[in-house]
């Protein structure tokens, strides 16, 4: 496995961890990675903002409000974070 693939997997794990901190009753492995998180794991706008804040705190990734919609799915969040960390350009 390439280093880039390993980093993307690490990002996915981080996304799962932070979402699980917000919705501990949800088995993240069962959530469709393309599903809207607000519906899939039943979180409200404050929970979603807490997720955005947690990602920023753990990775130092600035996420402007206009980009929030790009993180509404697990796949979207993982791809967005990878791009912000420049993993997609290697």
SEPA-923034 format. One record per residue (C-alpha): residue number from 1; residue in one letter; x, y, z. Coordinates in steps of 0.2 Angstrom, whole numbers. Layout:
REM residues N
(pt NUM,a,(X,Y,Z))
...
//
This chain:
REM residues 90
(pt 1,x,(0,0,0))
(pt 2,x,(7,17,-5))
(pt 3,x,(10,30,8))
(pt 4,x,(-3,41,1))
(pt 5,x,(-16,27,2))
(pt 6,x,(-11,24,20))
(pt 7,x,(-13,43,24))
(pt 8,x,(-31,43,16))
(pt 9,x,(-35,28,27))
(pt 10,x,(-28,38,42))
(pt 11,x,(-40,52,38))
(pt 12,x,(-55,41,36))
(pt 13,x,(-51,34,53))
(pt 14,x,(-50,51,60))
(pt 15,x,(-67,56,52))
(pt 16,x,(-74,40,60))
(pt 17,x,(-67,44,77))
(pt 18,x,(-73,62,77))
(pt 19,x,(-91,57,71))
(pt 20,x,(-91,43,84))
(pt 21,x,(-87,56,98))
(pt 22,x,(-102,65,92))
(pt 23,x,(-114,50,90))
(pt 24,x,(-106,36,100))
(pt 25,x,(-122,25,98))
(pt 26,x,(-118,24,79))
(pt 27,x,(-107,10,71))
(pt 28,x,(-98,20,59))
(pt 29,x,(-94,5,49))
(pt 30,x,(-112,3,44))
(pt 31,x,(-114,21,38))
(pt 32,x,(-115,23,19))
(pt 33,x,(-100,34,15))
(pt 34,x,(-110,44,2))
(pt 35,x,(-125,47,14))
(pt 36,x,(-129,64,21))
(pt 37,x,(-121,63,39))
(pt 38,x,(-135,73,46))
(pt 39,x,(-148,60,41))
(pt 40,x,(-137,44,42))
(pt 41,x,(-131,47,60))
(pt 42,x,(-145,59,65))
(pt 43,x,(-135,74,70))
(pt 44,x,(-140,92,70))
(pt 45,x,(-131,108,64))
(pt 46,x,(-122,110,81))
(pt 47,x,(-116,92,80))
(pt 48,x,(-110,95,63))
(pt 49,x,(-101,111,68))
(pt 50,x,(-93,101,82))
(pt 51,x,(-87,89,69))
(pt 52,x,(-79,103,59))
(pt 53,x,(-71,110,74))
(pt 54,x,(-64,94,79))
(pt 55,x,(-56,91,62))
(pt 56,x,(-48,108,63))
(pt 57,x,(-42,105,80))
(pt 58,x,(-34,88,77))
(pt 59,x,(-26,92,60))
(pt 60,x,(-25,111,59))
(pt 61,x,(-35,111,43))
(pt 62,x,(-44,128,41))
(pt 63,x,(-62,124,34))
(pt 64,x,(-71,140,29))
(pt 65,x,(-90,140,31))
(pt 66,x,(-93,140,12))
(pt 67,x,(-84,123,12))
(pt 68,x,(-95,115,25))
(pt 69,x,(-106,106,12))
(pt 70,x,(-91,97,5))
(pt 71,x,(-89,88,22))
(pt 72,x,(-107,82,23))
(pt 73,x,(-103,64,18))
(pt 74,x,(-89,53,25))
(pt 75,x,(-82,52,7))
(pt 76,x,(-83,70,5))
(pt 77,x,(-75,74,22))
(pt 78,x,(-61,62,18))
(pt 79,x,(-58,69,1))
(pt 80,x,(-58,87,7))
(pt 81,x,(-46,84,21))
(pt 82,x,(-34,74,10))
(pt 83,x,(-35,89,-3))
(pt 84,x,(-32,102,11))
(pt 85,x,(-17,91,17))
(pt 86,x,(-11,90,-2))
(pt 87,x,(-13,71,-2))
(pt 88,x,(-22,72,-19))
(pt 89,x,(-8,80,-28))
(pt 90,x,(6,68,-25))
//
